[in-house]
Amino acid sequence: MSLINSNNSIENKIINYIGVLYIIPTPIGNLEDITQRALRVLSNVDLIAAENIKHTRFLLKNFNINAKLFVFHNYNEQQKVKLLIEKLLRGENIALVSNAGTPLINDPGYHLVRRCHEENINVVPLPGACAAITALVASGLPSNRFCYEGFLPTKSKARCDMLYNLSYESRTLIFYESPHRLIQSLNDIINIWGPERYIVLARELTKIWESLYGAPVNELLQWILKDKNRSKGEIVLIIQGCKTNINNNALSVEVIHTLTLLQQELSLKKAITLTASIHKIKKNTLYNYAISKLNT
Ligand code: SAM
């Protein structure tokens, strides 16, 4: 077992009878964004559990770190947890890294950390790069209250259901998105939350083609459609929370879904009458909802 040679008080306090799991963020594009502490820990651990060996080897080579690597990705996480826990219990110090950014944030590691807690193995997190937080702080949208929702579902039905469920979320919303689905997702957002919802598209953060562009979603979509390069690369969407002050419990997701679908084919009046009759609720509640949505 190698001891981590550190000036850090947390690490010095750890009694190394059993190993320590270090959670190490790595750059999301710009290699300068790795911390001194991350490099020191990566140089000293017995093993680095990495999502992609080739990717991590490239990173380590850049900093002249020669370490033993262990493959640990989404497809084998559950099986590999057992092996890693055995090594930690034998006294090995292990660093967990993902391809980019903070492990566990839409990256593998949750089950491993969970098991470490069950086995009383120390988990030491290092702060560092994370695309969601990097985008949020530059977005100009409120950052005091926010919710991180990871990737929007790939299938349209699941994506729309998720958007319906978040209809009244008043905190700033953070999504990761693939360039291939960006246009479909923005169209779904327009259909469900209306054309005025303000969105900041943060692309290629910390890289050469880094860009941040914010606009109401319908304008953002038009802007993207003018130049396909505007939807390329790695993407974070930072979305303004819902401003409507309507009671979230007053209308269920199903009711809003029905009303939205009927409104696409019928006049507002007819859509409301039918929705009220299908779900046995007052027409007035639906009118209030429809009006508040127009003002959003
Ligand atoms: N663990 C990572 C983190 O801390 O941000 C996220 C991993 S997730 C598998 C990868 C997604 O993060 C990308 O598809 C993209 O949505 C977002 N992302 C990663 N790097 C980015 C960057 N440089 N600019 C914008 N988004 C990025």
Boltz pocket constraint, residues with backbone or C-beta under 6 A from the ligand:
constraints:
  - pocket:
      binder: B
      contacts: [[A, 28], [A, 29], [A, 98], [A, 100], [A, 101], [A, 102], [A, 103], [A, 104], [A, 105], [A, 106], [A, 107], [A, 129], [A, 130], [A, 131], [A, 132], [A, 175], [A, 176], [A, 177], [A, 178], [A, 202], [A, 203], [A, 204], [A, 205], [A, 206], [A, 207], [A, 234], [A, 235], [A, 236]]
      max_distance: 6.0
